[in-house]
């Protein structure tokens, strides 16, 4: 992974130090070096985490004639095959880096190149002849890419803090973004939590030129109409899935010039990817696991079971509540978002362990639950439908009891709550039937907002439903639920706040075989019953890899990754920042929340030390705490860093001024041209 940034301005290049400050703000994403390019309209910046072609991957990078320049964050895993095809078409390569493949692919195929890429990316292409900037993001939104338009100037960056280096970009929370966060857990692209800042939508590229900004979709997850799924043989489907996952994992493990490790969570997804890696590895496989001192959240037994079976060199991190409390401010700083869960903070601590062990890359099982229907939200929707059709009260209770055996505060142990939750009236034709209860539960937090922070726009749920593809009403209900999960929680929270940002906080790249688009294509064509068989989640994956994963892991109920929330904050020796962030003065000055509502919540949490709090109250605590931190760090107290980009620094000054002077004007950068 890397960090990218830049400024398109037909009015002329920005001040000399601006791009250097932007690069510096992204140093954690790429500590191995940096580079910049500029001409009279375009300025590009890059920080590098060197993983492929360690000697030849300097960015910004151009083709032979320097017509097309690129800065790139991510990996194109099929770059070897694409380079072979492009050479056969007459293109000449100077490196073995996947970045150069992007340049030549754009020259050969234009925007069609994005459909050919198998990878994860956020990139910017500058076509000097056409005077056109192109921004593109991968299919699932694994890597972030933000932009802000001020007049004719468009600034872009991997992270919002780099955009804030431009004094023209306002720093103010956005009411509609908050509405999204307090409904779907994160702002839904292109919206963000900040006014005037947008994000490139997954599966989309933007064209930016004198005519303005236009968006073009190149990929969207789509499913066949219900009952018309073309692949109906479950045995063939399992074999097809197995082949796709194995090849996706092979590419993500082998296409690297540095060692690659693997996460073991204790569930089937990471067990599969680690087991496949062990089949290909010619050296010891290193695995990493996150554990909790609180047994309610710990999965250590199953992690140990898998690493002993594979014989990996294993490292684990045991996290206590105080660890989470101390890490949370850093997690918010890197996430650039308020959070409804504390779970990102332990993931950041695990990334630091990976980094300390000398690893830059890890393979994880992220994405399997969305692609293969592993979450409780899919089972909940099925249970609600079954309960609506079941007249026998005892039978309805038994249905509920099949859910959440992993959860101490489970509906089966709280019958009144279960009946209330699962017997809510619902519209069977609602396209968001699966997600409506989650969104309604989360939306209860909005009642605590200060009146001026409440959105006047259409509800977040309506905006998401309105963006569903034509024909979605004809899909199987499970397919609709999968689409919603892939377009809301996955890119906005799991791959961002809990994924990319926590990995890059420690300069570590995550790779996700289950988010190879070929894996989705292998299972999008199968009947829903192959993925969710009765209430057996990810049934097809379990069938496909029964020989590689212990039966105990295959048969264990799904346990989603969770961490202590309020209970990690309300401890006897809580860090000083907690009291400071929640002081009446800070709450009032930030103006996000109703101070009286916050005080009542805080008094309640103190009485119980945060223990035994319900799901909604835990989310309230985390939302208030982290939004206060976010406001303090990125709105109230923000100041741009001094311009100190990571060395070595490559510079490419193609501006008229630079050409006349014979050297660049940016101080402290070394030779005028270190790249070509």
N, C-alpha and C positions, 0 to 999 in steps of 0.2 A: 504494500500500500504506500501511498504518498499523499502529499497535499498539493492542490493546484489552486491558482488564483489568477486574476487578470482584470484588465480594464479596457473596454472598447469605448473610444471617445473620438468621434469625427472632428471635434473641436481642437484636438491636439493631445499629446501625451500628458499624463498627470505629473505632479511634482516628482522630482527624482527619488525621494525617499519613500513614497507611498507604497510602491510594489515591494520594496525591501521590508517595510513594516508588515505588510500582508504576509510575505513569505515567513517572516520571523514568527508571526502569530500561529503558523502551521508547523513550527519546527518539530513538535512531538510526533507529527505524522510522518516526518522524513528527516531523521537526524543524520543521515549518511552523506548529505550534500544538498546543494540547491542550485538554481539557475534562473535566469531571466532573459527575456527577449523583448525588444520594442522596436516599433517603427513610428511613423507619424500618426497612426490611428490606434494601434493595438499594443498593449503591454501584457506579457504573459509571465507568470511566476510558478516555480515548482520546488517542492522539497522532496527528497528522495529517500525511500526505504529500499535499499538495493537487495533484490531477490533474484532477478533474472538478468543474465549478462552483466555481471558486476562491473566489468571494465568499460563496457560500451553503451550503457543505458542512459547516458547523460541527457537531461531534458532542460529546456525545451528542445525538441528534435524536429528536423525538417527532411524533406526528400532531397534528391540530387540538385534540383534547380531552386530550392528554397521557396517554392511557391506556396507550399502547405506546411504550416508549423503546428505542433501538437504539444499539449501538456496533458498528462494522463495519470490517473489514480486507479490501480487495480491490476487485473491480469486478463489477458486473452489466452485461454488455455489451449486453443487450437491454432496458436500462432505458427507452429512448425508446419502444419498442413497448409495454412493459408499462404505462408511465405513461399512454399514450394509451388503452389499454383500461380502466385504473382510473378515469380521468377520465370516461369514458363510463358508468361504473357509479356516478358521483356523488362520487368522492373529490376533494378540493381540495388542490392542491399549492402549497407556498410557495417551493420551490426547483426547480432543474433538475438536482438531484443524484441519483445512483443510490441513495444511502442512504435518501432519503425514499420511494423506490419500495418498499424492503424493508418499511418500516412499513405502508404502505397494502396491500401484497400480503399481509402477515400478517393484517391486519384483514379483508381480503376472502376469502382462501382458507385461512387457517391454515397448517398444515404442508405442505399441497399446494403452497404457493408455491415451495418449494425445487425441485420438479420443473420448475417453469416458468422458473427462473433459468438463463440461459446466462452462466456466469461463473466466477469463482474467488473464494472467500470463506472467512472465518472470522468469525462474528458472534455477538452476544449480544442477545436480545430480552427485555425485562422488561415483563410484562403486570401493571400495577398492580392492576387489578380482580381478576384471578385469582390474584395473588400468586405468579406463576410465572415462572421464568427458563428461557429456551430458548437452547441453544448449538447452532450448526450449522456444518458444514464442507463444502466443495465436494466434488464427486464423486471427484476424484483425490487430494485432500489437498494441493493446491498451497500453501495457507496453513496454518500451524500453529495449534493451539488446545489448551491444556493446562488441567487442573483438578486441585484437591486438596480432599478433604473431611476436615475435622477437627471431629468432633462434628456439630452441625447446620450449621456454617458450610461453604460451598463457595466457594473462591476460584478464579478462572479468569484466564488471560492468554495472550497470543500467544507469550510466551517464559517458560521456567522461572525465570529469574532474577527476574522480577517476582513470581512466587509465593513465592520465598525472602525477599521483603520482609516477608512475614507470619511473625512469630516462631512461630506454631503449626505451620508447615510444616517437616518434618524435611529435613535435607540429608544424604542417605546414598545411596550407589550401591546398585542393586537387582541381586541375583544373577541373577534370571530375565531382567532386561533385558540384562545382560551376555551371558547365554547366547544371547539373540536376536541381539545385535550380532555375536557370534563364530560365527554360523551364517548369518544372512540379511543381514548387513552393517548392520543397524539394528534397534532394537526394533520389533516389529510392533504397531501400534495394537490395543488401547488401552494396551499396555504402554509404559513409558519406561525410561530408564536410572536413574531415581531412585525410591526407595521412596515409596509413597503418592501419587505423581503419575501421572496418567493423561492420555491424549490422546484427543480425540474422533476416532472413526474416520472415514475418508473416506466420503462418501455417507451420513452419519448425522446425526441431530439428537438432542439430549438434552433431556428435560423434568426440571426441578429445582424441587421444591416441598415442601410439608410432608410429602408421602408418600415423599420420597426422590428418587433419580435413576433414570430409566428411559431406555433407548436405543431409537431407532427408525430403521431403515434406509429410506432413500428411493431409493437407487440402488446397483446393483452390476453390474459388467460381466458380461453373460451372452452365450452363444453358442448357435446352433442345434445340434441333434444332428448328428454326423458324417454326411455324405451327404445331409442335408436342408437344405442352405443354399439359401435361396430365390432368390438373385441369382447366376445362373451365367454370364451373358454378360460376358466380360472387357472388352469394349469399352464396354458400358454401365456397368460397374462403375468403369472408369477415369474416365469422364465424371462419374459421380456423386461420386466421390472428389474430382475436380478442383473441382467446384462447391462442395462442402462446405469444402474447404481455402481456396479463394479467399474465400468469404464469412466464414469464421472469421478469416482474416487481415485482411480489410477492417474488420471490427468492432473488432479489437484495435488497428488502426492509427488509425482515424478517431475512435473514441470516447475522446477525450482533449482537454483544453484546454491541454495543454503539448506540446512537441515529442516525437515518438517516434522512437527509433533502432532499429537492428537488429543482431543479432550475425551474423557470418559465421565459421563454424568451419572451412570447407573441405569439408564434406560436403554431401550433397544436401538434407538437411532445412532447414538455414538458407538454402541457396541458393534453395530454393523460396519460403520466406516472404519473403526479401529481394526476389526477383524480382516477387512479387505486389505487395508494397508499392510497388515502383518503378512499377508500372502505375497505382496510385491516387494517388501523391504529386503534389501540386501545387507542391512546393518540392524542394530538394535532399534526397536521402536520405542520412542519416549512418549508416555502418556501423562496427562495432568488432570487432576480432579479437585472439585470444590466440595468441602465438607462443612458441617455446622456443628457447633457445640450443643445446640438445642436438638435433641433427638427427633423432634417433630419434623424437622426440615432435612435431616441428614440421610444420605443415600450411600453411605460408606460401604455397607455390606455388599451391595451389588457392584459397586465400582471395583472392590477388591476381587470379587468373583471373576470379573472380566479380565482384569489385568493379570491375574494369576493364570487364567486359562491361556492368554496370549503370550505370557512370559515377557511382558514389556518392562522397561525401566520406568518406574512410576514415581511421580511426585504428587503430593496432595497438600492442600491448604485447609486448615480448620479455622473457621471464622466464628468469632464471638460477637455478641451484640455491640460491645464497645467498638470493635473493629469497624462495624458498619457505621456507627455514629461518627467516628473520626474520619472515615473515608467519604461520607456523603457530600460535603462541600466540593471536593475534587470531582466526584462523579457528576454533580450538577454542572460544574464548570465545563467539563468535557462534553456532557450531553447537550448543553445549551438549551435545556428544556426543564420545565417542572416535571416531576415524576409522581405517579400514583402508587409506586411500589419502591421499596428499598433495594430490590433485587439487582439493579445495575451495579451498585457499589461492590458487592462481593465479586462480581465478574471482573471488575477493574482490578481488584486485588489478585485474582487468579492470573490475569494478564501480566501483572508485575512479576509473579512467580515465574511464568513462562520466559519473560525477558531476562530475569536473573539467571536462568538456566542456560542462556545463550541461544534461545530460539526466537526467530522472527516470524514464523509461520506455524499455524495450527489448523488442523482439519476438525470440523465439528459436525454434529448431526442436525444443526438448525435447518428448518424448512420441511422436515419430514412430516411434522404434524399438520401443516397446511396442505401439502401436496397429497398426503395419504390418509387424511382425516383422523388425526390422533387426539384432538382436543376434546375435553368434556363438553365444550359448547356444541359440538356436533351430536354427541350422545344426548345432551339435554333436549335439543330440538326434537330428536326422535322420541324420547320419553314423553315429552309434552303431547306429541301427536298421538302416541299410543294411549296415554292416560285419557285423552279426550274421547277416545273410542272405546274405553274400558269402563263398563258400568259397575263392576265389582270393586268396592272400596279397598278391600284387603289386597286384591291384585294390583291396584294402583300403588299402594304402599310398597309392595314387593318390587315393583318397577323402580321406584325411587331408591330403594336400598341397594340396587345394583350399581349406583353411582357413588363416587367419592369414598371408597373404602380407605383411601390413604389420608383422609382429612379428619383431624380430630373433631372439628366443629362441622360435622357432616349433616346434610339434611336428614339422613336416616336416624341420627341421634337427636334431631330437633324437629319432630314431626309437624309442629305447627308452622315452622318456617317452610318446611318442604311443601306442605299443602298450599301455603300461600304462594310460593314461588311457581310451582308447577301447575297450579290450577288457575293462574291468571288468565283472563279471557284473551284470546288471540284470533287474528284473522288468518285463516289457512292460505289465503292468497297473498299475504304480505311477503314481499320479496326479501325482507330482512327478518323473517320469522325467527331464525336462529339467533340473531344478535340483539333483537329488541330488548329482552330482559337485561342483558349486560349493559346496554346503552342506557336503559331507564335507571338501573341501579347506580351507574356512574354519574348520571345527570343530577342525581340528588345533591351532589356536592355544589352545584351551581347556586343553590339557595344561599350559600355563605358568601357569595361574591358581593363586593360593593356595587351599588346600583349602576354607577357609571361604567363598570367593567362588563356589564351584561350585554351580550350581542343582540343587535337588532336585525341580523340577517336571518335567512331561512335556517332551520335547525340543522345541526351537523348530520344527523341521520338522514334527513331528506336530501341533503347534498350528495351523500354517498350513494343512496339508492338511485338518485337521478343520473349518476355517472355509470351505472351498470350497462353492459353491452346490450344492444338490440338482440332480442331472442332469449334473454336471461329468464324471462317468465316461463319459458318452455323447458328449462333445464330441470333435472332432478333437484329437489330441495337441498340435498347434500352438496351438490355442485354450486348452488347459489351461496350456501354458507361458506364453502371453500373460497369462492371468489371474494366474498366480503372480508374474510380473514387475510387473504393475500394482498388486499388493497388497503387495509386499515392497520391492524395490529402488527402485521409482519414488517412492512417497510418503516412505519412510523415509530414503533417502539422496539420490537425484538431485534431488528437488524440495525437500528440506529442507537437509541438510548441505551439499550442493553447489549448491542452488538458492536458495530464499527467504532463507536465513540469510546467504549470501555477497552476495546482491543488497542486502538490507536493511542489511548492515554499512556500506554506502555510501549508504543512503537511495535505492535504485533499485528500481523495480517491474519484474518480468519478466512478460511475457505470452506465452502458449503456444497458438498456433492449433491445433496437432495435438491438444490436450487439450480442444477444444470437443467436447461430447458428441455433436454431430451428425456429426463426423468418425468417431468410433467406430461410431455407428449405421450409417454408410455402408459400413463395411468388416467389421463383425461378421457380416454376412449373406452374405459371399462365401466361396467354397471356399478352403481353406488354400493350395492351389496358386497362387492368384492373388497371394497375399502372399509366399510363399516358393516360387518356381518353380524346381524343382531345388534348387540352392544359391544362387540369385540372390535376395538379400534385398530386401525392399521393392519387389518387381517392379511392383506396381500403381502405386505412386507414381512410379517411373521412367517407366512408360508414360504416366501422366496428365500429366506435366510435361516431356516430352522436348523440347518446343519452347522452353521457358524456361530450361533449364539446359544448360550446355555438355556435350557428349558425354564429355569427359574426366572430368568430375565424376560423371556418371551411371555410367560404366563402371568407375570406380575401386573397388577393394574397400573394404568398410566398415572404417574405422579409428576405433575408439572413442576418445573423449577420454581421454588419460592424461597424467600428469606424473611426473617423477623422484621416487621415494620415498626409500629409504635413501640413494641417491647424493646427494640434496640435503641430507642431514643430516650425513653423515660427511665433512665438508670440512675443509680445513686451518684455516680461521678460523671455525669454527662458532660461532654465538651462545652466550653464557654460559648461557642457559636450558637448553641441551641437557644439559650436565654437571650442572647443578643438579637437573633433573627426574629424571635417571638415577642420581643418587648413591645408594649403598647405603642411606643413612639415609632418603632420601625414598621409595625403593621399599619399604623395610620399614615405614615409618610409614603409608603409604597402604594397605598390606595387600591390594593387588589381585593382585599377581603373586608367584610363587615367586622370591625374590631370586637363588637359584643359577641358575635357568633364564634369568633376565634377564642375569646376568653372562656366561653362556656365549654368548648371542645377541649381546651387545654386543662381546665379544672377536672373534667371527666377523666382525661388520660392520666393526670397526676394521681388521682385517687386509686387507680388500678395499676399504676406503673406501666401502663400501656398493654397489660396482659388481658387476655380474654375479650378484647374489643372485636366487634363485628367487622365484616368485610368493608362496609361503607365507611365506618369510622376510621379504620386503618387507612383507607384511601384519602379521607379528609385530612388526617394528620400529615400524611406524606405530601399531599397537594399543597397545603398551606406552607409547610416547612420549606419545601424545595422551590416553590415560586418566590418566597421571600429571599432565599439564597440567590436565585436567578436574578431577581430585580437588583439586589445589592451589587452583584458581581458584574453584570453586563449592562445594566441601565444606570444605576446611581453612581457607582465608583469606577466605571470602566475608563481606562486610558490606554492608548495604543502602545505597544512595546517599542523600545529602541530598535533601530534597524540593524539587527545582527543575524543575518541568515546563516544557516548551518554551512560550514566549509566542507569540501572545496566548493567554490561558487563558479559556475559557468555563465558567461555573459555574451549576449548576441545583440549588439546595438546596430539596428538597420534604419535608424531615424535619419532624417536629413541633417539634423544638427550633429549627430554622432558621426556621420559620414564626412561632413566638412571638417570636423575637429580631428578625425583620424583616431579617435578613442572615445569611450563612453564617459559620461559626466558623473556617474554614480561613484561616490567615494568608497574606498576600502574594498574594492572588488577584485583586485589583482589584474591579470592580463585582460585586454579588451575583448578577446574572443578565444575562449578555451574549448569550444565545442567542435568546430570544423575548420 
